[in-house]
Structure formats: C-alpha cells, structure tokens
Amino acid sequence: MIRVIVADDENLLRSAVASFLERSGRIEVVAEVADGAQAILATRRLMPEVVLMDFEMPKVDGIEASSAILRANPQQNIVMLTRHARPGVLRRALRVGVTGFVPKSIDPARLVDIVCDTAAGHRYIDPEVSSAAMTDDCPLSEREIEVLRLTDEGLTVREMANLIHLAPGTIRNYLSSALSKTSTSSRLAAMRVAKARDWL
C-alpha cells in the first residue's frame, strides 16, 4: 500500500479525493489536512510516500509547504493538485522540486495511477500545462518575477532586500527592469500585468 497525505482546504473535495484513492485498493491515506502548515507537520511525522498538495491554501500555500518539506527531505514525492494549472504556477512548483503537477479536472482513475507512478519514482507533468509553459513568452527574469511576487505580498523594497539578501538599489533595478518589460509605470501595475499573463 502506498501511504499518502492529502492536503486541501476544501473539506468536501479533500474527503472525496481521499475516499477515491483509498477505494483503489493500492493507496492508504494516512492523513487529511486543511493547510500547508499542517501538511508540513504531518509529512514530517508520518513520512508518506506521496503528498498530494493543493496549490491554494490559507496560511501556508502549496508552493511554500512543498518548499519547506523538500528542504527537510529532498526525496519526498509531492504531487501538486490545482485548479490554477497555469504556466507560472507550474514554473514555481518545478522550481521548488515537486514530482508531479496535475489539474483538479483530472480523471480520478488517472490520478490514482499518477500517485502510484510518483511513489515508484516517476515524474508527471500535465501535458497541456507543460506545453503552455514551453511556449510561454515571459520576458521577465527569475529575480524580476521574485520581486513582483513579493510586491504582490505587500513587501516594501527594504523588506524585499532583507528577505532575499540583496541591496535595496539592486531590488529597485530589478523592479525598474520589470516595469520596462511590462510597459507600466509602477511596480503594482507591473505585478498586475505579470499576474494577468500568468508570469508569476
């Protein structure tokens, strides 16, 4: 039996996914949790073969939780399950090291196969999302994306500088470049354009 944790803040969906996985006869759901912080704690305590992780959750989202889990255990298999299967989200998930990335619209029987394949050491990225990411024309660098994402979180330039260990002037240079590439006049506007185009 493959031991799995299901992390999703939607109670009905989380229960339905857990129930279907268990009915397959190949998977044991060892925990159901409602946010990323709980996912981190449950994973450290239970050491499952696979964590099925929702992207959007309160307190700590799926990307942050996955990053924390993988820092502690780089071998942990994590499948990101999201209704926001966009290229920008995929890039963030791959950057932290998730093993799988699937939309919530996936056929339940296929999800069982993906969880089992992931437990066996295989990767799975939804083909449509992967194709969109490969043809994406995002002009922003990784650092520019990072500072715009921090802008979205409400951080000041100085707070960004402290967080990612760069000089405030360097942060301003990245923001200025992002403004130029998005043809905007403020970092908030640049952030909104980047989000609308799925670059974040």
Secondary structure, DSSP 4 states (H G I P E B T S, - for coil): -EEEEEE-S-HHHHHHHHHHHHHTSSEEEEEEESSHHHHHHHHHHH--SEEEEESS-SSS-HHHHHHHHHHH-TT-EEEEEES---HHHHHHHHHHT-SEEEETTS-HHHHHHHHHHHHTT--EE-HHHHHHHHT------HHHHHHHHHHHTT--HHHHHHHHT--HHHHHHHHHHHHHHHT-SSHHHHHHHHHHTT--
